[in-house]
Amino acid sequence: MFTWNERVALYLISFLRDPELVIYFMSILKPMRRDFIEDEARMWHKSLRTTQEERWKRISDLSKRRKFSSMNASVPITCTLPFDGGMWRNSRDLLKMIRYFREGFIRQELDGRSTDEQLNSVKIKIVNLLKEDSVRANIFRSVTSLSMVDEALEDLILFTEREVEETWEQLPYLILTAEIDNIHFHMKTRRPQVLGIDFPLIEIKN
């Protein structure tokens, strides 16, 4: 399977029969194609958006026709994407979850005295458990509630953005008490009989 660049280069070489000319024309064509694709993608994404005036007009029209069930009261009028209530809530939750990936917030212990950035694959599992509605997630958050996690994150943002003189280890962060993979899939709906030290919990340090 050839790429676009390879197909065009093969087509040109069959006519020009000069590699130097092919390289020259490809140096011109590649930026032109990239700009075309970016413009096309930008236009497509803009076509999905609706202006605030268009959303007001649609709500007004539905109200006049008394089709109140079609109105998304949970979606802000300033939202320019064609979201329904569920999509808006999911989007809002996703944006909030992304904040937990802030550098230095989720860490792993190195030698009992120092920490380092946690692996992204582990961070994803931690953040999913912070938001998950299940038995295992409730146990995972039993020591540190979601409100406490949010408060720690706000403190970290405050300290780092205001350039407060705090060392890496003095800043607030989240850390696991055990390996994240010790939480098995079947524990999503069934409470374990015994909770040992191998069951991971999320904790706030500093």
TIRO-2110 file (N, C-alpha, C; in Angstrom, 1 decimal):
// TIRO-2110
0.9, -1.2, 0.0, N, 1, A
0.0, 0.0, 0.0, CA, 1, A
0.9, 1.2, 0.0, C, 1, A
0.8, 2.0, -1.1, N, 2, A
1.7, 3.2, -1.2, CA, 2, A
1.0, 4.4, -0.6, C, 2, A
1.8, 5.3, 0.0, N, 3, A
1.2, 6.6, 0.5, CA, 3, A
1.0, 7.5, -0.7, C, 3, A
0.3, 8.6, -0.4, N, 4, A
0.0, 9.6, -1.5, CA, 4, A
1.4, 10.1, -2.1, C, 4, A
2.3, 10.4, -1.2, N, 5, A
3.6, 10.9, -1.7, CA, 5, A
4.3, 9.9, -2.6, C, 5, A
4.3, 8.6, -2.2, N, 6, A
4.9, 7.6, -3.0, CA, 6, A
4.2, 7.4, -4.4, C, 6, A
2.9, 7.4, -4.4, N, 7, A
2.1, 7.3, -5.6, CA, 7, A
2.4, 8.4, -6.6, C, 7, A
2.4, 9.7, -6.1, N, 8, A
2.7, 10.8, -6.9, CA, 8, A
4.1, 10.8, -7.5, C, 8, A
5.0, 10.4, -6.6, N, 9, A
6.4, 10.3, -7.0, CA, 9, A
6.6, 9.3, -8.1, C, 9, A
6.0, 8.1, -8.0, N, 10, A
6.0, 7.1, -9.0, CA, 10, A
5.4, 7.6, -10.3, C, 10, A
4.3, 8.3, -10.2, N, 11, A
3.6, 8.8, -11.4, CA, 11, A
4.5, 9.8, -12.1, C, 11, A
5.2, 10.7, -11.4, N, 12, A
6.0, 11.7, -11.9, CA, 12, A
7.3, 11.1, -12.6, C, 12, A
7.9, 10.1, -11.9, N, 13, A
9.1, 9.6, -12.5, CA, 13, A
8.8, 8.8, -13.8, C, 13, A
7.6, 8.3, -14.0, N, 14, A
7.3, 7.6, -15.2, CA, 14, A
7.2, 8.6, -16.4, C, 14, A
7.0, 9.9, -16.1, N, 15, A
6.9, 10.9, -17.2, CA, 15, A
8.2, 11.7, -17.3, C, 15, A
8.7, 12.1, -16.1, N, 16, A
9.9, 13.0, -16.1, CA, 16, A
11.2, 12.2, -16.3, C, 16, A
11.2, 11.0, -15.7, N, 17, A
12.4, 10.2, -15.8, CA, 17, A
13.7, 10.9, -15.3, C, 17, A
13.5, 11.7, -14.3, N, 18, A
14.6, 12.4, -13.7, CA, 18, A
14.3, 12.5, -12.2, C, 18, A
15.0, 11.8, -11.4, N, 19, A
14.8, 11.8, -9.9, CA, 19, A
14.9, 13.2, -9.3, C, 19, A
15.9, 14.0, -9.8, N, 20, A
16.0, 15.4, -9.3, CA, 20, A
14.8, 16.2, -9.5, C, 20, A
14.2, 16.1, -10.7, N, 21, A
13.0, 16.9, -11.0, CA, 21, A
11.8, 16.4, -10.1, C, 21, A
11.8, 15.1, -9.9, N, 22, A
10.7, 14.6, -9.1, CA, 22, A
10.8, 15.1, -7.7, C, 22, A
12.0, 15.1, -7.1, N, 23, A
12.3, 15.7, -5.8, CA, 23, A
11.9, 17.1, -5.7, C, 23, A
12.2, 17.9, -6.8, N, 24, A
11.9, 19.3, -6.8, CA, 24, A
10.4, 19.5, -6.8, C, 24, A
9.7, 18.8, -7.7, N, 25, A
8.2, 19.0, -7.8, CA, 25, A
7.5, 18.5, -6.5, C, 25, A
8.0, 17.4, -5.9, N, 26, A
7.4, 16.9, -4.7, CA, 26, A
7.6, 17.9, -3.5, C, 26, A
8.7, 18.7, -3.5, N, 27, A
8.9, 19.7, -2.5, CA, 27, A
7.9, 20.8, -2.6, C, 27, A
7.3, 21.0, -3.8, N, 28, A
6.3, 22.0, -4.0, CA, 28, A
4.9, 21.4, -3.7, C, 28, A
4.7, 20.2, -4.2, N, 29, A
3.3, 19.6, -4.1, CA, 29, A
3.0, 19.2, -2.6, C, 29, A
3.9, 18.7, -1.9, N, 30, A
3.6, 18.2, -0.5, CA, 30, A
3.0, 19.3, 0.4, C, 30, A
3.7, 20.5, 0.4, N, 31, A
3.1, 21.6, 1.3, CA, 31, A
1.7, 22.0, 0.7, C, 31, A
1.5, 22.0, -0.6, N, 32, A
0.2, 22.4, -1.2, CA, 32, A
-0.9, 21.4, -0.7, C, 32, A
-0.5, 20.1, -0.8, N, 33, A
-1.5, 19.1, -0.4, CA, 33, A
-1.8, 19.2, 1.1, C, 33, A
-0.8, 19.4, 2.0, N, 34, A
-1.0, 19.6, 3.4, CA, 34, A
-1.9, 20.8, 3.7, C, 34, A
-1.7, 21.9, 3.0, N, 35, A
-2.6, 23.1, 3.2, CA, 35, A
-4.0, 22.8, 2.8, C, 35, A
-4.2, 22.0, 1.7, N, 36, A
-5.5, 21.7, 1.2, CA, 36, A
-6.2, 20.8, 2.2, C, 36, A
-5.5, 19.8, 2.7, N, 37, A
-6.2, 18.9, 3.7, CA, 37, A
-6.5, 19.6, 5.0, C, 37, A
-5.7, 20.5, 5.4, N, 38, A
-6.0, 21.3, 6.7, CA, 38, A
-7.2, 22.2, 6.5, C, 38, A
-7.2, 22.9, 5.3, N, 39, A
-8.4, 23.8, 5.0, CA, 39, A
-9.7, 23.0, 4.9, C, 39, A
-9.6, 21.8, 4.3, N, 40, A
-10.8, 21.0, 4.1, CA, 40, A
-11.3, 20.5, 5.5, C, 40, A
-10.3, 20.0, 6.4, N, 41, A
-10.7, 19.6, 7.7, CA, 41, A
-11.3, 20.7, 8.5, C, 41, A
-10.7, 21.9, 8.4, N, 42, A
-11.2, 23.1, 9.2, CA, 42, A
-12.6, 23.4, 8.7, C, 42, A
-12.9, 23.4, 7.5, N, 43, A
-14.2, 23.7, 7.0, CA, 43, A
-15.2, 22.7, 7.4, C, 43, A
-14.8, 21.4, 7.5, N, 44, A
-15.7, 20.3, 7.9, CA, 44, A
-16.1, 20.5, 9.4, C, 44, A
-15.0, 20.8, 10.2, N, 45, A
-15.3, 21.0, 11.6, CA, 45, A
-16.2, 22.2, 11.9, C, 45, A
-15.9, 23.2, 11.1, N, 46, A
-16.8, 24.4, 11.3, CA, 46, A
-18.2, 24.2, 10.9, C, 46, A
-18.4, 23.3, 9.9, N, 47, A
-19.8, 23.0, 9.5, CA, 47, A
-20.6, 22.3, 10.6, C, 47, A
-19.8, 21.6, 11.5, N, 48, A
-20.5, 20.9, 12.6, CA, 48, A
-21.0, 21.9, 13.7, C, 48, A
-20.4, 23.1, 13.7, N, 49, A
-20.7, 24.0, 14.8, CA, 49, A
-21.9, 24.9, 14.4, C, 49, A
-22.5, 25.3, 15.5, N, 50, A
-23.7, 26.2, 15.3, CA, 50, A
-23.4, 27.5, 16.1, C, 50, A
-23.8, 28.6, 15.6, N, 51, A
-23.5, 29.9, 16.3, CA, 51, A
-24.5, 30.0, 17.4, C, 51, A
-24.2, 30.9, 18.3, N, 52, A
-25.2, 31.2, 19.4, CA, 52, A
-26.5, 31.7, 18.9, C, 52, A
-26.5, 32.5, 17.8, N, 53, A
-27.7, 33.1, 17.3, CA, 53, A
-28.6, 31.9, 16.7, C, 53, A
-27.9, 31.0, 16.0, N, 54, A
-28.6, 29.9, 15.4, CA, 54, A
-29.2, 29.0, 16.4, C, 54, A
-28.5, 28.8, 17.6, N, 55, A
-29.1, 28.0, 18.6, CA, 55, A
-30.3, 28.7, 19.3, C, 55, A
-30.2, 30.0, 19.5, N, 56, A
-31.3, 30.8, 20.0, CA, 56, A
-32.5, 30.7, 19.1, C, 56, A
-32.3, 30.8, 17.8, N, 57, A
-33.3, 30.8, 16.8, CA, 57, A
-34.0, 29.4, 16.8, C, 57, A
-33.2, 28.3, 16.9, N, 58, A
-33.8, 27.0, 17.0, CA, 58, A
-34.7, 26.8, 18.2, C, 58, A
-34.2, 27.3, 19.4, N, 59, A
-34.9, 27.2, 20.6, CA, 59, A
-36.2, 28.0, 20.5, C, 59, A
-36.1, 29.2, 20.0, N, 60, A
-37.3, 30.0, 19.8, CA, 60, A
-38.4, 29.3, 18.9, C, 60, A
-37.9, 28.8, 17.9, N, 61, A
-38.8, 28.1, 16.9, CA, 61, A
-39.5, 26.9, 17.6, C, 61, A
-38.7, 26.1, 18.3, N, 62, A
-39.3, 24.9, 19.0, CA, 62, A
-40.3, 25.4, 20.1, C, 62, A
-40.0, 26.5, 20.7, N, 63, A
-40.9, 27.0, 21.8, CA, 63, A
-42.2, 27.5, 21.2, C, 63, A
-42.1, 28.1, 20.0, N, 64, A
-43.3, 28.6, 19.3, CA, 64, A
-44.2, 27.4, 18.9, C, 64, A
-43.5, 26.3, 18.5, N, 65, A
-44.3, 25.1, 18.1, CA, 65, A
-44.6, 24.2, 19.2, C, 65, A
-44.2, 24.7, 20.4, N, 66, A
-44.5, 23.9, 21.7, CA, 66, A
-43.9, 22.5, 21.7, C, 66, A
-42.8, 22.4, 21.0, N, 67, A
-42.0, 21.1, 21.0, CA, 67, A
-40.9, 21.2, 22.1, C, 67, A
-41.4, 21.2, 23.3, N, 68, A
-40.5, 21.4, 24.5, CA, 68, A
-39.6, 20.2, 24.7, C, 68, A
-40.1, 19.0, 24.3, N, 69, A
-39.3, 17.8, 24.5, CA, 69, A
-38.1, 17.8, 23.6, C, 69, A
-38.0, 18.6, 22.5, N, 70, A
-36.9, 18.6, 21.6, CA, 70, A
-35.8, 19.6, 22.0, C, 70, A
-36.1, 20.4, 23.1, N, 71, A
-35.2, 21.4, 23.5, CA, 71, A
-34.3, 20.8, 24.6, C, 71, A
-33.0, 21.1, 24.4, N, 72, A
-31.9, 20.6, 25.3, CA, 72, A
-31.6, 21.6, 26.4, C, 72, A
-32.4, 21.6, 27.5, N, 73, A
-32.2, 22.6, 28.5, CA, 73, A
-30.9, 22.4, 29.2, C, 73, A
-30.3, 21.2, 29.2, N, 74, A
-29.1, 21.0, 29.9, CA, 74, A
-27.8, 21.5, 29.1, C, 74, A
-28.0, 21.9, 27.9, N, 75, A
-26.9, 22.3, 27.0, CA, 75, A
-26.9, 23.8, 27.0, C, 75, A
-25.7, 24.5, 27.5, N, 76, A
-25.6, 25.9, 27.5, CA, 76, A
-25.9, 26.5, 26.1, C, 76, A
-26.5, 27.7, 26.1, N, 77, A
-26.7, 28.3, 24.8, CA, 77, A
-25.5, 28.8, 24.1, C, 77, A
-24.4, 28.9, 24.9, N, 78, A
-23.1, 29.3, 24.3, CA, 78, A
-22.3, 28.1, 23.7, C, 78, A
-22.8, 26.9, 23.8, N, 79, A
-22.1, 25.8, 23.2, CA, 79, A
-22.3, 25.8, 21.7, C, 79, A
-21.3, 25.7, 20.9, N, 80, A
-21.3, 25.8, 19.5, CA, 80, A
-21.3, 24.4, 18.8, C, 80, A
-21.3, 23.4, 19.6, N, 81, A
-21.3, 22.0, 19.0, CA, 81, A
-22.7, 21.4, 19.1, C, 81, A
-23.0, 20.6, 18.1, N, 82, A
-24.4, 20.0, 18.1, CA, 82, A
-24.5, 18.9, 19.1, C, 82, A
-24.5, 19.2, 20.4, N, 83, A
-24.6, 18.3, 21.4, CA, 83, A
-26.0, 18.2, 22.0, C, 83, A
-26.4, 16.9, 22.4, N, 84, A
-27.6, 16.8, 23.2, CA, 84, A
-27.1, 16.8, 24.7, C, 84, A
-28.1, 16.6, 25.6, N, 85, A
-27.8, 16.7, 27.0, CA, 85, A
-26.7, 15.7, 27.4, C, 85, A
-26.8, 14.4, 27.0, N, 86, A
-25.9, 13.4, 27.4, CA, 86, A
-24.5, 13.7, 26.8, C, 86, A
-24.4, 14.1, 25.6, N, 87, A
-23.1, 14.4, 25.0, CA, 87, A
-22.5, 15.6, 25.7, C, 87, A
-23.2, 16.6, 26.1, N, 88, A
-22.7, 17.7, 26.8, CA, 88, A
-22.1, 17.3, 28.1, C, 88, A
-22.8, 16.5, 28.9, N, 89, A
-22.3, 16.0, 30.2, CA, 89, A
-21.1, 15.2, 30.0, C, 89, A
-21.1, 14.3, 29.0, N, 90, A
-19.9, 13.5, 28.8, CA, 90, A
-18.7, 14.4, 28.4, C, 90, A
-18.9, 15.4, 27.6, N, 91, A
-17.8, 16.3, 27.2, CA, 91, A
-17.3, 17.1, 28.4, C, 91, A
-18.2, 17.5, 29.3, N, 92, A
-17.8, 18.3, 30.5, CA, 92, A
-17.0, 17.4, 31.4, C, 92, A
-17.4, 16.1, 31.6, N, 93, A
-16.7, 15.2, 32.5, CA, 93, A
-15.3, 14.9, 31.9, C, 93, A
-15.3, 14.7, 30.6, N, 94, A
-14.0, 14.4, 29.9, CA, 94, A
-13.0, 15.5, 30.1, C, 94, A
-13.4, 16.8, 29.9, N, 95, A
-12.6, 17.9, 30.1, CA, 95, A
-12.0, 18.0, 31.5, C, 95, A
-12.9, 17.6, 32.4, N, 96, A
-12.5, 17.7, 33.9, CA, 96, A
-11.5, 16.6, 34.1, C, 96, A
-11.7, 15.4, 33.5, N, 97, A
-10.7, 14.3, 33.7, CA, 97, A
-9.4, 14.6, 33.1, C, 97, A
-9.3, 15.3, 32.0, N, 98, A
-8.0, 15.6, 31.4, CA, 98, A
-7.2, 16.4, 32.4, C, 98, A
-7.7, 17.2, 33.2, N, 99, A
-7.0, 18.0, 34.2, CA, 99, A
-6.1, 17.2, 35.1, C, 99, A
-6.6, 16.0, 35.4, N, 100, A
-5.9, 15.1, 36.3, CA, 100, A
-4.5, 14.6, 35.7, C, 100, A
-4.4, 14.8, 34.4, N, 101, A
-3.1, 14.4, 33.8, CA, 101, A
-2.0, 15.4, 33.9, C, 101, A
-2.3, 16.5, 34.7, N, 102, A
-1.3, 17.6, 34.8, CA, 102, A
0.0, 17.0, 35.3, C, 102, A
1.1, 17.5, 34.8, N, 103, A
2.4, 17.0, 35.1, CA, 103, A
2.6, 17.1, 36.6, C, 103, A
3.1, 16.1, 37.2, N, 104, A
3.4, 16.0, 38.6, CA, 104, A
2.3, 15.7, 39.6, C, 104, A
1.1, 15.5, 39.0, N, 105, A
-0.1, 15.3, 39.9, CA, 105, A
-0.2, 13.8, 40.2, C, 105, A
-0.1, 12.9, 39.3, N, 106, A
-0.1, 11.5, 39.5, CA, 106, A
1.3, 10.9, 39.4, C, 106, A
1.8, 10.3, 40.5, N, 107, A
3.2, 9.9, 40.5, CA, 107, A
3.3, 8.5, 41.0, C, 107, A
4.5, 8.0, 40.8, N, 108, A
4.9, 6.6, 41.3, CA, 108, A
6.1, 6.8, 42.3, C, 108, A
6.1, 5.9, 43.3, N, 109, A
7.2, 6.0, 44.3, CA, 109, A
8.4, 5.3, 43.7, C, 109, A
9.6, 5.8, 44.0, N, 110, A
10.8, 5.3, 43.5, CA, 110, A
11.6, 4.4, 44.5, C, 110, A
11.9, 5.1, 45.6, N, 111, A
12.7, 4.4, 46.6, CA, 111, A
12.2, 4.6, 48.1, C, 111, A
11.0, 5.0, 48.2, N, 112, A
10.4, 5.3, 49.5, CA, 112, A
10.6, 6.7, 50.0, C, 112, A
11.5, 7.5, 49.3, N, 113, A
11.8, 8.8, 49.7, CA, 113, A
11.6, 9.8, 48.5, C, 113, A
11.5, 9.3, 47.3, N, 114, A
11.4, 10.2, 46.1, CA, 114, A
10.3, 9.6, 45.2, C, 114, A
9.8, 10.5, 44.3, N, 115, A
8.8, 10.1, 43.4, CA, 115, A
9.1, 10.6, 42.0, C, 115, A
8.4, 10.0, 41.0, N, 116, A
8.6, 10.4, 39.6, CA, 116, A
7.2, 10.3, 39.0, C, 116, A
7.1, 10.9, 37.8, N, 117, A
5.9, 10.9, 37.0, CA, 117, A
5.4, 9.4, 36.8, C, 117, A
4.1, 9.2, 37.0, N, 118, A
3.6, 7.9, 36.8, CA, 118, A
3.5, 7.6, 35.3, C, 118, A
3.5, 6.3, 34.9, N, 119, A
3.3, 6.0, 33.5, CA, 119, A
2.0, 6.4, 33.0, C, 119, A
1.9, 6.8, 31.7, N, 120, A
0.6, 7.2, 31.2, CA, 120, A
-0.4, 6.1, 31.2, C, 120, A
0.0, 4.9, 30.9, N, 121, A
-1.0, 3.8, 30.9, CA, 121, A
-1.6, 3.6, 32.3, C, 121, A
-0.8, 3.8, 33.3, N, 122, A
-1.3, 3.7, 34.7, CA, 122, A
-2.2, 4.9, 35.0, C, 122, A
-1.8, 6.1, 34.6, N, 123, A
-2.6, 7.3, 34.8, CA, 123, A
-4.0, 7.1, 34.3, C, 123, A
-4.1, 6.5, 33.1, N, 124, A
-5.4, 6.3, 32.5, CA, 124, A
-6.3, 5.5, 33.3, C, 124, A
-5.7, 4.4, 33.9, N, 125, A
-6.5, 3.5, 34.7, CA, 125, A
-6.9, 4.2, 36.0, C, 125, A
-6.0, 5.0, 36.6, N, 126, A
-6.3, 5.7, 37.8, CA, 126, A
-7.5, 6.7, 37.6, C, 126, A
-7.4, 7.5, 36.5, N, 127, A
-8.4, 8.5, 36.2, CA, 127, A
-9.7, 7.9, 36.0, C, 127, A
-9.7, 6.8, 35.2, N, 128, A
-11.0, 6.0, 35.0, CA, 128, A
-11.6, 5.6, 36.3, C, 128, A
-10.8, 5.1, 37.2, N, 129, A
-11.4, 4.6, 38.5, CA, 129, A
-11.8, 5.8, 39.4, C, 129, A
-11.2, 6.9, 39.2, N, 130, A
-11.7, 8.1, 39.9, CA, 130, A
-13.1, 8.5, 39.6, C, 130, A
-13.5, 8.2, 38.3, N, 131, A
-14.8, 8.6, 37.8, CA, 131, A
-15.8, 7.4, 37.7, C, 131, A
-15.3, 6.2, 37.8, N, 132, A
-16.1, 5.0, 37.6, CA, 132, A
-17.1, 4.9, 38.7, C, 132, A
-18.3, 4.5, 38.3, N, 133, A
-19.4, 4.2, 39.3, CA, 133, A
-19.5, 2.7, 39.5, C, 133, A
-18.7, 2.1, 40.4, N, 134, A
-18.7, 0.7, 40.6, CA, 134, A
-18.3, 0.4, 42.1, C, 134, A
-18.4, -0.9, 42.4, N, 135, A
-17.9, -1.3, 43.8, CA, 135, A
-16.4, -1.1, 43.9, C, 135, A
-15.7, -1.6, 42.9, N, 136, A
-14.2, -1.5, 43.0, CA, 136, A
-13.7, 0.0, 43.0, C, 136, A
-14.4, 0.8, 42.3, N, 137, A
-14.0, 2.2, 42.3, CA, 137, A
-14.3, 2.9, 43.6, C, 137, A
-15.4, 2.5, 44.3, N, 138, A
-15.8, 3.1, 45.6, CA, 138, A
-14.7, 2.7, 46.6, C, 138, A
-14.2, 1.4, 46.5, N, 139, A
-13.2, 1.0, 47.4, CA, 139, A
-11.9, 1.7, 47.1, C, 139, A
-11.6, 1.9, 45.8, N, 140, A
-10.4, 2.6, 45.4, CA, 140, A
-10.3, 4.0, 45.9, C, 140, A
-11.5, 4.6, 46.1, N, 141, A
-11.6, 6.0, 46.5, CA, 141, A
-12.0, 6.1, 48.0, C, 141, A
-11.9, 5.0, 48.7, N, 142, A
-12.4, 4.9, 50.1, CA, 142, A
-11.6, 5.8, 51.1, C, 142, A
-10.3, 6.0, 50.8, N, 143, A
-9.4, 6.8, 51.6, CA, 143, A
-9.4, 8.3, 51.1, C, 143, A
-9.5, 8.5, 49.8, N, 144, A
-9.4, 9.8, 49.2, CA, 144, A
-10.6, 10.0, 48.3, C, 144, A
-11.5, 10.9, 48.7, N, 145, A
-12.7, 11.2, 47.9, CA, 145, A
-12.4, 12.0, 46.7, C, 145, A
-13.3, 12.1, 45.8, N, 146, A
-13.1, 12.8, 44.6, CA, 146, A
-13.0, 14.3, 44.9, C, 146, A
-13.7, 14.8, 45.8, N, 147, A
-13.6, 16.2, 46.2, CA, 147, A
-12.2, 16.5, 46.8, C, 147, A
-11.6, 15.6, 47.5, N, 148, A
-10.3, 15.8, 48.0, CA, 148, A
-9.3, 15.8, 46.9, C, 148, A
-9.5, 14.9, 45.9, N, 149, A
-8.6, 14.9, 44.7, CA, 149, A
-8.6, 16.3, 44.0, C, 149, A
-9.9, 16.8, 43.8, N, 150, A
-10.0, 18.1, 43.1, CA, 150, A
-9.3, 19.2, 43.9, C, 150, A
-9.5, 19.1, 45.2, N, 151, A
-8.9, 20.2, 46.1, CA, 151, A
-7.3, 20.1, 46.0, C, 151, A
-6.8, 18.9, 45.9, N, 152, A
-5.3, 18.7, 45.8, CA, 152, A
-4.8, 19.2, 44.5, C, 152, A
-5.6, 19.0, 43.4, N, 153, A
-5.2, 19.5, 42.1, CA, 153, A
-5.3, 21.0, 42.0, C, 153, A
-6.3, 21.6, 42.6, N, 154, A
-6.3, 23.1, 42.7, CA, 154, A
-5.1, 23.6, 43.4, C, 154, A
-4.7, 23.0, 44.5, N, 155, A
-3.5, 23.4, 45.3, CA, 155, A
-2.3, 23.3, 44.4, C, 155, A
-2.1, 22.2, 43.7, N, 156, A
-1.0, 22.0, 42.8, CA, 156, A
-0.9, 23.1, 41.7, C, 156, A
-2.1, 23.4, 41.1, N, 157, A
-2.1, 24.5, 40.1, CA, 157, A
-1.8, 25.8, 40.7, C, 157, A
-2.3, 26.1, 41.9, N, 158, A
-2.0, 27.3, 42.6, CA, 158, A
-0.5, 27.5, 42.8, C, 158, A
0.1, 26.4, 43.4, N, 159, A
1.6, 26.5, 43.7, CA, 159, A
2.4, 26.6, 42.5, C, 159, A
2.1, 25.9, 41.4, N, 160, A
2.9, 25.9, 40.2, CA, 160, A
2.8, 27.2, 39.4, C, 160, A
1.5, 27.6, 39.2, N, 161, A
1.3, 28.8, 38.4, CA, 161, A
1.7, 30.1, 39.1, C, 161, A
1.7, 30.1, 40.4, N, 162, A
2.2, 31.3, 41.1, CA, 162, A
3.7, 31.2, 41.4, C, 162, A
4.3, 30.2, 41.0, N, 163, A
5.7, 30.0, 41.2, CA, 163, A
6.1, 30.1, 42.6, C, 163, A
5.3, 29.4, 43.5, N, 164, A
5.6, 29.4, 44.9, CA, 164, A
6.8, 28.5, 45.1, C, 164, A
7.7, 28.8, 45.9, N, 165, A
9.0, 28.1, 46.1, CA, 165, A
8.7, 26.8, 46.9, C, 165, A
8.2, 25.8, 46.2, N, 166, A
8.0, 24.5, 46.8, CA, 166, A
8.8, 23.5, 46.0, C, 166, A
9.5, 22.5, 46.6, N, 167, A
10.2, 21.5, 45.9, CA, 167, A
9.2, 20.5, 45.3, C, 167, A
9.7, 19.7, 44.4, N, 168, A
8.9, 18.6, 43.8, CA, 168, A
8.2, 17.8, 44.8, C, 168, A
8.9, 17.3, 45.8, N, 169, A
8.3, 16.4, 46.8, CA, 169, A
7.4, 17.1, 47.8, C, 169, A
7.4, 18.5, 47.8, N, 170, A
6.5, 19.2, 48.7, CA, 170, A
5.2, 19.5, 48.1, C, 170, A
5.1, 19.4, 46.8, N, 171, A
3.8, 19.7, 46.1, CA, 171, A
2.8, 18.5, 46.3, C, 171, A
1.5, 18.8, 46.3, N, 172, A
0.5, 17.8, 46.5, CA, 172, A
0.4, 16.9, 45.2, C, 172, A
0.3, 15.6, 45.5, N, 173, A
0.2, 14.6, 44.4, CA, 173, A
-0.6, 13.4, 44.8, C, 173, A
-1.0, 12.6, 43.8, N, 174, A
-1.7, 11.3, 44.0, CA, 174, A
-0.7, 10.2, 43.8, C, 174, A
-0.9, 9.1, 44.6, N, 175, A
-0.1, 8.0, 44.5, CA, 175, A
-0.8, 6.7, 44.9, C, 175, A
-0.5, 5.6, 44.3, N, 176, A
-1.2, 4.3, 44.6, CA, 176, A
-0.5, 3.6, 45.8, C, 176, A
-1.3, 2.9, 46.6, N, 177, A
-0.8, 2.1, 47.7, CA, 177, A
-0.3, 0.7, 47.2, C, 177, A
-0.8, 0.3, 46.0, N, 178, A
-0.4, -1.0, 45.5, CA, 178, A
-0.5, -0.9, 44.0, C, 178, A
-0.1, -2.0, 43.3, N, 179, A
-0.2, -2.1, 41.9, CA, 179, A
-1.6, -2.0, 41.4, C, 179, A
-1.9, -1.1, 40.4, N, 180, A
-3.2, -0.9, 39.9, CA, 180, A
-3.8, -2.1, 39.2, C, 180, A
-3.0, -3.0, 38.7, N, 181, A
-3.5, -4.2, 38.0, CA, 181, A
-4.0, -5.3, 39.0, C, 181, A
-3.8, -5.0, 40.3, N, 182, A
-4.4, -5.9, 41.3, CA, 182, A
-5.9, -5.8, 41.4, C, 182, A
-6.5, -4.8, 40.8, N, 183, A
-7.9, -4.6, 40.7, CA, 183, A
-8.4, -5.5, 39.5, C, 183, A
-9.1, -6.6, 39.8, N, 184, A
-9.5, -7.4, 38.7, CA, 184, A
-10.8, -7.0, 38.1, C, 184, A
-11.1, -7.4, 36.9, N, 185, A
-12.3, -7.0, 36.2, CA, 185, A
-13.5, -7.4, 37.0, C, 185, A
-13.5, -8.6, 37.5, N, 186, A
-14.8, -9.1, 38.2, CA, 186, A
-15.1, -8.3, 39.4, C, 186, A
-14.2, -7.5, 39.9, N, 187, A
-14.5, -6.7, 41.1, CA, 187, A
-15.3, -5.4, 40.7, C, 187, A
-15.6, -5.3, 39.4, N, 188, A
-16.3, -4.1, 39.0, CA, 188, A
-17.7, -4.1, 39.7, C, 188, A
-18.3, -5.3, 39.8, N, 189, A
-19.7, -5.3, 40.3, CA, 189, A
-19.8, -6.2, 41.6, C, 189, A
-18.8, -6.9, 42.0, N, 190, A
-18.8, -7.7, 43.2, CA, 190, A
-17.8, -7.3, 44.2, C, 190, A
-18.2, -7.1, 45.4, N, 191, A
-17.3, -6.7, 46.5, CA, 191, A
-16.4, -7.9, 46.9, C, 191, A
-15.1, -7.7, 47.0, N, 192, A
-14.2, -8.8, 47.4, CA, 192, A
-14.5, -9.2, 48.9, C, 192, A
-14.3, -10.5, 49.1, N, 193, A
-14.5, -11.0, 50.5, CA, 193, A
-13.5, -10.4, 51.5, C, 193, A
-12.3, -10.3, 51.1, N, 194, A
-11.2, -9.8, 51.9, CA, 194, A
-10.4, -8.7, 51.2, C, 194, A
-10.2, -7.6, 51.9, N, 195, A
-9.4, -6.5, 51.3, CA, 195, A
-8.0, -6.6, 51.9, C, 195, A
-7.0, -7.0, 51.2, N, 196, A
-5.7, -7.1, 51.7, CA, 196, A
-4.9, -5.9, 51.3, C, 196, A
-3.6, -5.9, 51.7, N, 197, A
-2.7, -4.7, 51.4, CA, 197, A
-2.4, -4.7, 49.9, C, 197, A
-2.7, -5.7, 49.2, N, 198, A
-2.5, -5.7, 47.7, CA, 198, A
-3.5, -5.0, 46.9, C, 198, A
-4.6, -4.7, 47.6, N, 199, A
-5.7, -3.9, 46.9, CA, 199, A
-5.3, -2.4, 46.8, C, 199, A
-5.2, -1.9, 45.6, N, 200, A
-4.7, -0.5, 45.5, CA, 200, A
-5.7, 0.5, 45.9, C, 200, A
-5.3, 1.5, 46.6, N, 201, A
-6.1, 2.7, 47.0, CA, 201, A
-5.4, 3.9, 46.5, C, 201, A
-6.1, 5.0, 46.3, N, 202, A
-5.5, 6.2, 45.8, CA, 202, A
-5.3, 7.1, 47.1, C, 202, A
-4.2, 7.7, 47.2, N, 203, A
-3.9, 8.6, 48.3, CA, 203, A
-3.3, 9.9, 47.9, C, 203, A
-3.5, 10.9, 48.7, N, 204, A
-2.9, 12.2, 48.5, CA, 204, A
-1.7, 12.4, 49.4, C, 204, A
-0.6, 12.8, 48.9, N, 205, A
0.6, 13.1, 49.7, CA, 205, A
0.8, 14.6, 49.7, C, 205, A
1.3, 15.1, 50.8, N, 206, A
1.6, 16.5, 51.0, CA, 206, A
0.4, 17.4, 50.9, C, 206, A
END
